[in-house]
Amino acid sequence: MAHAIVDRPPMAGAGASAPYAAIAPAAADMLEAWERGRACDAVERGLILLSLACPHWPERALISTSLGERDRHLLALRRAMFGARLAALASCDACGEPLELDVPIDALLAALPPALEHDPLAWRRGDGIELRMRPPDSGDLRTAAHDAGEDGGDEAAARALLRGCIVSARRDGEPLDIAALSDDVLDDAAQHLAHADPHADLRLAAICSACGARSHAPLDIVAYLWSELDAWAGRTLWEIHTLACAYGWREHDVLSLGPARRATYLSLVLG
């Protein structure tokens, strides 16, 4: 098994004081979330999962949460729902050897730098252009996905996403039209924003046991957690169907059983 670590060193105070301690949702709520998200895209699934992690938040708070902050909450949700370790497969960038990753979520959260606040971040280029930017959120992703659908290109969507994160633009104190910013300026702005909010694009480093090379595997926690929820829902619905056919129970009756009792009833039915 490859040795997997977070692809950045821990920062002083990071993770220790952040309130990322989700409570495991009720099984009925998990099934309802799965049903809502079956036909949705990744943006909407991320919001549905975030609503499970933060059930008392209003919709506007869910939408305006930065992607880095969202992913922290989803890591905590995953820990509460399915356990404290992430297991995944990747391949070595150098030799192609399969890599089995096994990452403790607590270590992952502790190694992340503090999440950016939604307040604008100032950045100045050497040519006098100064931008005030904020980290992207799910509302920005919705807009970008809409633009990609209209223009048919990911590049246009990425540009729209970045422009949506620019609060203001000036050159030597004079306002600039954000829509007219050059690709060169946007590319530099994207790099600066990615550096300032690195956990919006989380990557894990793995040391290959075959060649010793260091590889970097992206972690899409929305896709990862949704695949686990989908598999769990399939198993749970099969259990409900089996016990309902055998005993005439309703869905609520089956979901109210603890794991040990449910497993015992299933073993009796299946012989």
C-alpha positions in Angstrom: 0.0 0.0 0.0 1.3 3.5 -0.9 2.0 6.0 1.8 -0.5 8.8 1.4 -0.1 12.3 2.9 -1.8 15.7 2.5 0.1 17.6 -0.2 1.1 20.5 2.0 2.6 20.8 5.5 0.4 21.4 8.6 0.1 25.0 9.6 0.1 26.3 13.1 -3.4 26.2 14.5 -4.9 24.8 11.4 -7.8 22.5 11.9 -7.6 22.4 15.7 -10.1 25.2 16.4 -12.3 24.9 13.3 -15.9 23.7 14.1 -15.9 20.7 11.7 -17.7 18.1 13.7 -20.7 16.9 11.8 -23.3 14.7 13.4 -24.3 11.6 11.4 -27.7 12.3 9.7 -30.7 10.0 10.2 -31.0 7.2 7.7 -34.3 8.7 6.4 -32.6 12.0 5.8 -29.7 10.3 3.9 -32.2 8.5 1.7 -34.1 11.7 1.0 -30.9 13.5 0.1 -29.9 10.7 -2.2 -33.3 10.8 -3.9 -33.1 14.6 -4.4 -29.6 14.3 -5.9 -29.9 11.4 -8.2 -30.6 13.5 -11.3 -28.5 16.5 -10.2 -25.1 17.7 -11.4 -22.0 17.9 -9.1 -22.8 21.5 -8.0 -26.2 20.6 -6.7 -25.0 17.4 -5.1 -22.4 19.4 -3.3 -25.2 21.6 -1.9 -27.3 18.7 -0.9 -24.5 17.1 0.9 -23.6 20.4 2.6 -27.2 20.6 3.8 -26.8 17.2 5.5 -23.6 18.4 7.2 -25.2 21.8 8.2 -29.0 21.0 8.4 -29.9 24.3 10.1 -28.3 26.6 7.6 -30.6 28.6 5.3 -30.2 28.0 1.6 -28.4 31.3 1.0 -25.7 30.3 3.5 -25.2 27.0 1.8 -24.8 28.6 -1.6 -22.4 31.4 -0.4 -20.1 29.1 1.5 -16.7 29.0 -0.2 -15.7 25.7 -1.9 -12.8 25.2 0.4 -15.0 25.7 3.4 -17.7 23.4 1.9 -15.2 20.6 1.4 -14.0 20.9 5.0 -17.6 20.4 6.2 -18.0 17.5 3.7 -14.9 15.8 5.1 -16.4 16.0 8.6 -19.7 14.7 7.3 -18.0 11.7 5.6 -16.3 10.9 8.9 -19.6 11.0 10.7 -21.4 8.9 8.1 -18.9 6.3 6.9 -15.9 6.4 9.2 -12.7 8.2 9.9 -10.5 7.0 7.1 -10.6 7.6 3.3 -9.6 4.7 1.0 -9.0 5.3 -2.7 -7.1 4.1 -5.7 -4.7 6.0 -7.9 -1.7 5.3 -10.1 1.9 6.4 -9.9 2.7 9.4 -12.1 6.1 7.9 -12.9 5.7 4.2 -13.4 1.9 3.6 -13.5 1.9 1.3 -10.5 -1.5 1.1 -8.8 -1.6 3.0 -5.5 -3.9 2.3 -2.6 -4.5 5.4 -0.5 -5.6 5.3 3.1 -5.9 8.7 4.7 -7.1 9.6 8.2 -9.7 12.4 7.9 -8.6 14.0 11.1 -5.0 14.3 9.8 -6.4 15.7 6.5 -8.4 18.4 8.3 -5.5 19.3 10.6 -3.1 19.7 7.7 -5.3 22.1 5.8 -4.6 25.8 6.1 -7.3 28.0 7.6 -10.2 28.6 5.1 -10.4 31.9 3.4 -13.1 34.2 4.6 -15.6 35.4 2.1 -14.3 39.0 2.5 -12.4 40.2 -0.6 -8.7 39.5 -0.9 -6.6 42.3 -2.4 -3.9 41.5 -4.9 -1.7 43.9 -7.0 0.2 43.2 -10.1 3.5 44.8 -11.1 1.8 46.8 -13.9 -0.4 48.6 -11.4 -3.5 46.5 -11.8 -5.1 45.8 -8.4 -7.9 43.3 -8.0 -10.1 42.5 -5.0 -11.3 38.9 -5.1 -13.2 36.4 -3.0 -13.0 32.6 -3.0 -15.5 30.9 -5.3 -18.7 29.4 -3.9 -21.5 27.1 -5.2 -23.4 30.1 -6.7 -20.3 30.9 -8.8 -20.2 27.2 -10.0 -23.9 27.4 -11.0 -23.2 30.4 -13.1 -20.1 28.8 -14.7 -22.0 25.6 -15.5 -24.8 27.7 -17.1 -22.2 29.5 -19.2 -20.5 26.2 -20.2 -23.9 25.0 -21.4 -24.5 28.1 -23.5 -21.0 28.5 -24.9 -20.1 24.8 -25.1 -16.7 25.2 -23.6 -15.0 24.6 -20.2 -12.6 27.5 -20.8 -15.4 30.0 -21.1 -16.9 28.6 -17.9 -13.6 28.9 -16.1 -13.3 32.5 -17.2 -16.8 33.3 -16.1 -16.1 31.6 -12.7 -13.0 33.7 -12.2 -14.7 37.0 -13.2 -17.5 36.3 -10.8 -15.0 36.1 -8.0 -13.5 39.5 -8.8 -15.2 42.2 -6.7 -13.4 45.2 -8.2 -10.5 46.0 -10.6 -8.4 49.1 -10.7 -5.2 50.4 -12.5 -3.3 53.0 -10.5 -6.5 53.8 -8.6 -8.8 54.1 -11.7 -11.7 51.6 -12.1 -11.4 48.9 -14.8 -14.1 46.9 -16.5 -13.9 43.4 -15.1 -15.4 42.0 -18.3 -12.6 43.5 -20.3 -9.7 42.1 -18.3 -7.2 40.3 -20.5 -6.6 36.5 -20.3 -3.1 37.2 -19.0 -4.5 39.1 -16.0 -7.1 36.4 -15.4 -4.5 33.7 -15.5 -2.4 35.5 -12.9 -5.5 36.1 -10.8 -6.4 32.5 -10.9 -3.0 31.4 -9.8 -3.1 33.9 -6.9 -6.5 32.8 -5.8 -5.6 29.2 -5.9 -2.5 29.9 -3.8 -4.6 31.8 -1.3 -7.3 29.1 -1.0 -5.4 25.9 -1.8 -7.9 23.5 -0.2 -10.4 24.4 -2.9 -8.3 22.0 -5.1 -7.2 19.4 -2.6 -4.6 16.9 -3.6 -3.0 14.0 -1.8 0.7 13.0 -2.2 1.5 9.3 -2.4 4.9 7.7 -2.3 5.0 4.8 -4.7 6.3 1.6 -3.1 7.5 0.3 -6.4 9.7 3.2 -7.6 9.7 5.6 -4.7 8.3 8.5 -6.8 6.0 11.0 -5.4 2.6 11.2 -7.1 -0.3 13.7 -6.6 -3.9 12.5 -6.6 -6.8 15.0 -6.6 -9.5 14.5 -4.0 -13.0 15.4 -5.2 -14.8 15.0 -1.9 -18.2 15.7 -3.5 -17.9 12.8 -6.0 -16.2 10.6 -3.4 -18.9 11.0 -0.8 -21.8 10.9 -3.3 -20.5 7.5 -4.6 -20.5 6.2 -1.1 -24.0 7.5 -0.4 -25.3 6.0 -3.7 -23.9 2.6 -2.7 -25.3 2.9 0.8 -28.7 3.8 -0.5 -28.7 0.8 -2.8 -27.9 -1.6 0.0 -30.4 0.1 2.4 -33.3 0.0 -0.1 -32.6 -3.7 -0.8 -32.8 -4.4 3.0 -36.1 -2.4 3.2 -37.5 -4.4 0.3 -36.4 -7.7 1.7 -37.8 -7.1 5.2 -41.0 -5.4 3.9 -41.8 -8.5 1.7 -41.1 -10.9 4.6 -42.8 -9.0 7.5 -45.0 -6.4 5.9 -43.0 -3.6 7.5 -43.0 0.0 6.3 -39.8 1.8 5.3 -39.9 3.7 8.6 -40.1 0.5 10.6 -37.0 -1.0 8.9 -35.0 2.3 9.2 -35.8 2.5 12.9 -34.0 -0.9 13.6 -30.5 -0.8 14.8 -27.8 -2.4 12.6 -27.6 -5.6 14.8 -31.3 -6.2 14.8 -31.7 -5.5 11.1 -28.8 -7.8 10.3 -30.4 -10.5 12.4 -33.8 -10.2 10.8 -32.1 -10.3 7.3 -30.2 -13.5 8.3 -33.5 -15.1 9.4 -35.3 -14.2 6.2 -32.4 -15.3 3.9 -31.8 -18.5 5.9 
